[in-house]
Amino acid sequence: MRGYNHPKSGVLLYKVERHGRSVVYATDTPDDLDALYDGGAHGFTYSREGHANARTLAQMIDGMEGAADGVVVSSGMAAISVALMATCKAGDHVLGGNQLYGRSLRMMNEELPRLGMETSVFDPTDIAAARAAVRPNTRAILIEVVSNPTLRVADMPAIYALAREIGAVVIVDNTFTTPYAYRPFDHGADIVVHSVTKLMAGHSDAMLGYVAARDPGVAERLNIVATTWGFTASPFDCWMAERGLLSFDLRFERAQANARALAEALNALPGVARTVFPGLPNHPDHNRARDILGDAMGNMVSFEIPGGRAAANALTRAAQPIAFAPTLGDINTTLSHAASSSHRALSAEARGQLGMSEGFFRVSVGVEPAQDIIAAFTRGVEAAARADQA
Ligand SMILES: *Cc1c(COP(=O)(O)O)cnc(C)c1O
């Protein structure tokens, strides 16, 4: 017996029979190795080049995104790196949303320029701003559908149209929206990236990314870049994420319903100055969110309380057992604070311009009973108000 078929995907999984280690795969003859390398045969040679767990996971996410030949890599940032390196080179200009994930912004501001690329950012809710930022050498637009942590909704149809007009590729970071809410390839995206670490794997125990391209030639480039630069995913993390993904729909549905309930409760709470949830009619992009996301408004809720750091400290303490942790997409609710984590590198004024005061929090809502989540935040907001008055 040389191998067996994976029961779900049907992929032939080889066991290493001789000299077997987790990263190397034995074959019988040089002819067999040729067959693997030249693509005719299923199987693996050396795990940086690909392994069964990554392939199985990639095929599951391909199915969710309506993609083919997606690549699973070691983190969401690895996926973004692969997407940019596979499509752009020195001399190209990359446009990005001005509220991208913090590390993506850092890549735009520091790493890409170091490699000879030009970059600029624009407000993705304002297509005139995008158009004004276009240069003759604009090659790629990196965009998140829902921004973090202010939850603004990008004008996706206009961005796809602009990209087609100027011959640029659109790279959509679908981490927040997930294929449950939005499938970028159905609407005009060229490349989709994910931090699988977040909602897809869902348990904060695996770090992975995913990248796929609509064009088969670009898809092949993604695989070459990922392998050559060494962005390979850990097999163990892939296996953990595969388990997590099996319950993704259930988790996402429950988390979304909880997010709506929490947003409505915070919106009615006297100690909350502002609640941000695309599903609330008072959200500045509510109509666009309905057009783009339908009823799938996601599991993220942001809110702002009056007061400074003392009020913020009181809130996180009193909201326990809600974890104060700078991540999102865990099965449990987590709370994060832009001023001390994701946006700590910015000055207070720069944060203020983005709408993130000391009292601005983002909640990644999990699957706990809704009344427990609401009770924890009510305690937190009330404690913050007392601290602010003290
Ligand atoms: C977390 C995150 C990333 C980076 O993913 P890692 O797996 O942490 O490298 C990229 N984009 C978004 C929107 C994220 O939330």
The ligand as a MOL file (V3000), in Angstrom:
LIG
                    3D

  0  0  0     0  0            999 V3000
M  V30 BEGIN CTAB
M  V30 COUNTS 15 15 0 0 0
M  V30 BEGIN ATOM
M  V30 1 C -5.0830 39.2570 11.1310 0
M  V30 2 C -5.2770 39.8530 9.7850 0
M  V30 3 C -4.2830 39.7450 8.8080 0
M  V30 4 C -2.9690 39.0500 9.0700 0
M  V30 5 O -3.1570 37.7020 9.3280 0
M  V30 6 P -2.1100 36.8160 10.2170 0
M  V30 7 O -2.6490 35.4510 10.0570 0
M  V30 8 O -2.1620 37.3640 11.6010 0
M  V30 9 O -0.7780 37.0330 9.5780 0
M  V30 10 C -4.5140 40.3020 7.5660 0
M  V30 11 N -5.6710 40.9600 7.3020 0
M  V30 12 C -6.6440 41.0840 8.2160 0
M  V30 13 C -7.8860 41.7980 7.8540 0
M  V30 14 C -6.4830 40.5430 9.4880 0
M  V30 15 O -7.4410 40.6890 10.3990 0
M  V30 END ATOM
M  V30 BEGIN BOND
M  V30 1 1 1 2
M  V30 2 1 2 3
M  V30 3 2 2 14
M  V30 4 1 3 4
M  V30 5 2 3 10
M  V30 6 1 4 5
M  V30 7 1 5 6
M  V30 8 2 6 7
M  V30 9 1 6 8
M  V30 10 1 6 9
M  V30 11 1 10 11
M  V30 12 2 11 12
M  V30 13 1 12 13
M  V30 14 1 12 14
M  V30 15 1 14 15
M  V30 END BOND
M  V30 END CTAB
M  END
